[in-house]
């Protein structure tokens, strides 16, 4: 679990810190195994996180999100955001 936490934190630092994986002008679709939304005490499966201009723009099932065609998709198997 500790390794998963550090991996998630490192990814978030890249996405929100303006590194190559998180260019502020690009859209990124994060596809983790689980997302903790703060609603309830359990992380939820089947959710994606859309990042636009360095900020979270939307969270939800991927088929309900409006994702730009050129968005970078990052698969995060086993990760919880």
GIDAPE-V317979 format. One record per pair of residues at least 24 apart in sequence whose C-alpha atoms are under 6 Angstrom apart, sorted by the first residue. I is the first residue (numbers start at 1). J is the second residue. Records with the same first field share a line. If there is no record, write none. Layout:
I->J / J
This chain:
16->54
24->53 / 54
25->53
27->51 / 52 / 71
28->71 / 72 / 73
29->73
30->74
31->74 / 75 / 76
32->76 / 77 / 79
33->77 / 78 / 79
34->80
35->80 / 81
